[in-house]
Amino acid sequence: MKTVFNLLLIYITICFSFKANAQDLTERNKQILEIANKINEYYIFEDVANQLSKKLKSEIENKTFDNLTDAEFAKSLSLYLTKNGNDLHFNVLYRPNQEEEKPINEKELLQKYDAINKQWNYGFEKVTRLDGNIGYIEYTGFPEGNKSAQYILDATMNFVSNTNALIIDLRNNQGGDGKMVELFLSYFFDKKIKLNETYTRYNNTNTKSYTNQKVNGKKYLDKPVYILVNNKTISAAEALAYNLQQNKIATIIGDKTYGAANPVKAFFIGNKYHLFIPISIEKNSVTNTNWEHKGIDSDIKISSEKALIKAQIIALENLSKSNTTTELTINEIKEKVLKLEQQL
């Protein structure tokens, strides 16, 4: 009797598990179809969107994603989309219990993000003055360009305004808000200039981006600027570096950057996932192109771990050559350079 009961229990467990798995697969397939349709509608390049959407739908029959957990599915699909779409901005994040059906209160959402950004000082990790009166800004991310973020930017730029040269450290900065890029760039141009034009396919619109004529702090003009980058310098961080490089304002030092230029839009999928799709293409006003897929080539190529040392050496040598007055004597600058070179 006990044996029969155990067999019955095993049978019920198997049936329940099969039914649960079937439900999970049905849900997974619906998610794949929804993602494929979103890509087809929103992705910036229509031909790629059609091909990628069809290919992704075919993976349902191929059972490519059947035996994965939700977290594994998100990671696997991200790799799948970046590879088959040949676009590094595609991304899928596993975020359970997200409610798409509930109306999003934009004001509350922005307040929530602002509270988070405030804990990180709006991306400004470190601001200091190095030997030779060289300013140094370590910037880790571009928050929404609201008044609070702008206030910290203004304070930062005022702090470095009297320095002889400036190093902006964008290593490991993975981007963020485009408005913050415009605000930051405005400090380095004496007048309003057009930065880029952006085309969005799904609503067939063209927009233009400009610097601001006026800033709240003191502009940083006609002085050497050096930007540190690596392969984790992404998106908005690349935009700041690219615009200053192409306008002959800054020297880029380090490794090639990531190569993600096109703006993205986020979608909630099945209350579990955040899907990011590139929806627009930007064209820089100087080059009439961007750094998508290619990344930004550094003017001075060096291991990113040693980029700060290299930037200090170059800055000090240029200050010495230009006879710029600093708190250091010429001999002290030479000694400082020799010590730094020993660290390379």
C-alpha positions in Angstrom: 0.0 0.0 0.0 2.8 2.3 0.9 4.5 1.6 -2.4 1.3 2.4 -4.4 0.9 5.7 -2.5 4.5 6.7 -3.2 4.1 5.9 -6.9 0.9 7.9 -7.0 2.7 10.8 -5.3 5.5 10.7 -7.8 3.0 10.6 -10.6 1.1 13.7 -9.3 4.4 15.5 -8.8 5.5 14.8 -12.4 2.1 15.9 -13.8 2.2 19.1 -11.8 5.7 19.8 -12.8 4.9 19.1 -16.5 1.9 21.5 -16.3 4.0 24.2 -14.6 6.8 23.8 -17.2 4.2 24.0 -20.0 2.8 27.2 -18.5 6.4 28.6 -18.1 7.2 27.8 -21.7 4.0 29.4 -22.9 4.8 32.5 -21.0 8.4 32.5 -22.3 7.2 32.2 -25.9 4.9 35.1 -25.4 7.8 37.1 -24.1 9.9 36.2 -27.1 7.2 37.2 -29.5 6.6 40.5 -27.7 10.3 41.3 -27.7 10.6 40.4 -31.4 7.6 42.7 -32.3 9.1 45.5 -30.2 12.4 45.2 -32.1 10.6 45.1 -35.5 8.6 48.3 -34.6 11.2 50.4 -32.8 14.8 49.4 -33.8 16.5 52.2 -35.7 17.5 50.2 -38.8 14.4 48.8 -40.5 16.1 46.0 -42.5 18.0 44.7 -39.5 14.8 45.0 -37.4 12.9 42.8 -39.8 15.6 40.2 -40.0 16.3 40.1 -36.3 12.6 39.9 -35.4 12.1 36.9 -37.8 15.2 35.2 -36.5 14.2 35.6 -32.9 10.7 34.2 -33.6 12.3 31.1 -35.2 14.1 30.4 -31.9 10.7 29.4 -30.4 10.5 26.4 -32.7 14.2 25.7 -32.2 13.6 25.8 -28.4 16.8 27.9 -28.0 15.7 29.5 -24.7 13.5 26.7 -23.3 15.8 25.3 -20.6 16.9 28.6 -19.0 15.9 30.2 -15.8 14.5 33.8 -16.0 17.8 35.3 -15.1 19.7 33.1 -17.6 17.1 33.9 -20.3 17.8 37.7 -19.8 21.5 37.2 -20.0 21.4 34.8 -23.0 19.0 37.0 -24.9 21.1 40.1 -24.4 24.1 38.3 -25.9 21.9 36.9 -28.7 20.6 40.4 -29.7 24.0 42.2 -29.5 25.5 39.4 -31.7 22.7 38.9 -34.2 21.7 42.6 -34.3 25.4 43.7 -34.3 24.5 46.5 -31.9 26.0 46.8 -28.4 23.1 48.9 -27.1 20.7 46.0 -27.1 20.2 44.8 -23.5 17.7 42.7 -21.5 17.7 42.9 -17.7 15.9 40.5 -15.3 13.8 42.7 -13.1 11.0 40.7 -11.5 7.8 42.2 -10.1 7.8 45.2 -12.4 4.3 46.4 -13.1 3.9 47.5 -16.7 0.1 47.7 -16.4 0.2 50.4 -13.7 0.4 54.0 -15.1 3.9 55.4 -14.5 3.9 58.6 -12.5 6.8 60.3 -14.2 7.3 62.9 -11.4 7.5 60.1 -8.8 9.8 58.1 -11.0 12.2 61.1 -11.5 12.1 61.8 -7.7 13.1 58.1 -7.1 16.0 58.3 -9.5 17.1 61.6 -8.1 17.2 60.2 -4.6 19.5 57.4 -5.9 21.7 59.8 -7.9 22.0 62.0 -4.9 23.6 59.1 -3.0 26.3 59.0 -5.7 26.7 62.8 -5.8 25.3 62.8 -9.3 28.3 60.9 -10.7 31.0 63.3 -9.4 33.1 60.8 -7.5 36.2 63.0 -7.0 37.3 66.6 -7.7 40.7 67.8 -6.7 43.8 69.8 -7.7 46.9 68.0 -8.7 50.5 69.2 -8.6 51.1 71.9 -11.3 47.7 73.3 -10.6 46.0 70.6 -12.8 42.3 70.0 -12.2 41.1 66.4 -11.9 37.4 65.3 -12.1 36.5 61.6 -11.7 33.0 61.3 -13.2 31.3 57.9 -13.0 27.9 58.5 -14.6 25.5 60.9 -16.2 22.3 61.4 -14.2 19.2 63.2 -15.4 20.3 66.8 -16.0 18.0 68.3 -13.5 18.6 71.4 -11.2 20.3 69.3 -8.5 22.7 67.6 -10.9 23.4 70.9 -12.6 24.2 72.5 -9.2 26.9 69.9 -8.6 28.2 70.3 -12.1 28.4 74.1 -11.7 30.2 73.7 -8.3 32.6 71.3 -9.8 33.5 73.5 -12.8 33.9 76.5 -10.5 36.3 74.5 -8.3 38.6 73.8 -11.3 38.1 77.1 -13.0 41.5 78.5 -11.9 43.5 75.5 -12.8 46.0 75.5 -15.7 44.8 72.2 -17.2 42.0 69.8 -16.6 41.9 66.0 -16.6 38.4 64.4 -16.8 38.4 60.8 -15.9 35.6 58.8 -17.7 37.1 55.4 -17.2 34.3 52.9 -16.3 31.7 55.6 -16.9 28.8 53.8 -18.6 26.8 56.8 -19.6 23.3 58.1 -18.8 21.3 61.2 -19.7 21.9 63.1 -22.9 20.9 66.5 -21.4 23.7 66.2 -18.8 26.1 65.7 -21.7 24.9 69.0 -23.2 25.2 70.8 -19.9 28.8 69.5 -19.3 29.9 70.3 -22.9 28.5 73.9 -22.6 31.4 74.7 -20.3 34.0 74.2 -23.0 32.5 76.3 -25.9 32.5 80.1 -25.9 29.2 80.2 -27.9 26.2 78.0 -28.6 27.1 75.3 -31.2 25.1 72.4 -32.7 26.4 69.1 -31.4 24.4 66.6 -33.5 21.3 65.6 -35.3 19.2 62.6 -34.2 16.8 60.6 -36.4 14.2 58.3 -34.9 12.6 55.8 -37.2 9.5 54.7 -35.4 8.0 58.2 -35.2 10.0 59.6 -38.2 11.4 62.6 -36.3 14.6 64.6 -36.5 15.9 66.5 -33.5 19.0 68.7 -33.0 21.2 69.0 -29.9 23.0 72.2 -28.9 25.3 73.5 -26.2 24.0 76.3 -24.0 25.2 79.8 -24.6 25.3 80.6 -20.9 26.2 78.4 -17.9 25.8 79.1 -14.2 29.5 78.6 -13.4 32.7 79.8 -15.1 33.5 78.3 -18.5 36.7 76.4 -19.0 38.1 77.9 -22.2 41.5 78.0 -24.1 43.2 75.7 -21.6 44.4 72.1 -22.1 41.8 69.3 -21.4 42.6 65.6 -21.2 40.0 62.9 -21.1 40.8 59.4 -19.7 38.8 56.5 -21.3 38.7 52.7 -21.4 36.6 49.9 -22.9 34.0 50.6 -20.2 33.5 54.2 -21.3 30.1 53.9 -22.8 27.3 55.9 -24.5 26.9 59.4 -22.9 30.5 59.2 -21.6 31.6 58.5 -25.2 29.5 61.5 -26.4 31.3 63.9 -24.1 34.8 62.6 -25.1 33.9 62.4 -28.8 32.5 66.0 -29.0 35.5 67.5 -27.2 37.9 65.4 -29.3 36.4 66.3 -32.7 36.2 70.0 -31.8 39.9 70.0 -31.0 39.3 70.9 -27.4 40.5 67.7 -25.6 43.1 65.0 -26.0 41.8 61.5 -25.4 44.1 59.1 -23.4 43.7 55.4 -22.8 42.1 52.4 -24.5 39.5 52.4 -27.3 36.0 53.0 -25.9 33.0 50.6 -25.9 31.3 51.8 -29.1 27.6 52.5 -28.2 26.4 55.7 -29.7 22.7 55.3 -30.6 20.0 56.4 -28.1 17.8 53.6 -26.6 14.3 53.2 -25.3 13.3 50.9 -22.4 10.3 48.6 -22.4 8.8 46.4 -19.7 8.3 42.8 -20.8 6.0 40.4 -18.9 6.5 42.1 -15.5 10.0 40.5 -15.4 12.3 42.1 -17.9 13.6 45.5 -19.0 14.3 45.5 -22.7 16.5 48.2 -24.2 16.3 48.9 -27.9 18.3 51.4 -29.9 15.7 53.6 -31.5 17.6 56.5 -33.0 20.9 57.3 -34.8 23.0 60.3 -34.0 25.2 62.1 -36.4 27.9 64.4 -35.1 28.0 67.9 -36.6 31.7 67.8 -37.2 32.1 64.2 -38.6 28.5 63.6 -39.8 28.8 60.1 -38.2 29.4 58.6 -34.8 31.3 56.0 -32.9 28.7 53.2 -33.0 30.3 49.7 -33.3 33.7 51.4 -33.7 34.4 53.0 -30.4 36.6 56.1 -30.0 40.3 55.8 -30.8 42.4 57.5 -28.2 44.8 60.2 -29.3 47.4 58.7 -27.0 47.0 55.0 -26.7 48.1 53.5 -23.3 46.8 51.0 -20.9 43.9 52.6 -19.1 45.4 51.7 -15.7 48.3 54.1 -16.5 46.2 56.8 -18.3 46.1 59.2 -15.4 49.9 59.0 -14.9 50.4 59.6 -18.6 48.0 62.5 -18.6 49.8 64.2 -15.7 53.1 63.8 -17.5 51.8 65.4 -20.7 50.0 68.2 -18.8 53.1 69.1 -16.8 55.4 69.0 -19.9 53.1 71.2 -21.8 52.8 73.7 -19.0 56.6 73.8 -18.8 56.9 74.3 -22.6 54.4 77.1 -22.5 56.0 78.8 -19.5 52.8 78.7 -17.6 53.1 79.9 -14.1 52.4 77.2 -11.5 53.2 76.7 -7.8 56.2 74.5 -9.0 59.5 75.7 -10.3 60.8 74.3 -13.7 63.1 72.0 -11.8 60.3 70.7 -9.6 58.2 70.0 -12.7 61.1 68.0 -14.2 61.5 66.0 -11.0 57.8 65.4 -10.8 57.7 64.2 -14.4 60.7 61.8 -13.8 58.9 60.3 -10.8 55.7 59.8 -12.8 57.6 58.2 -15.7 59.0 55.6 -13.3 55.4 54.5 -12.7 54.7 53.8 -16.4 
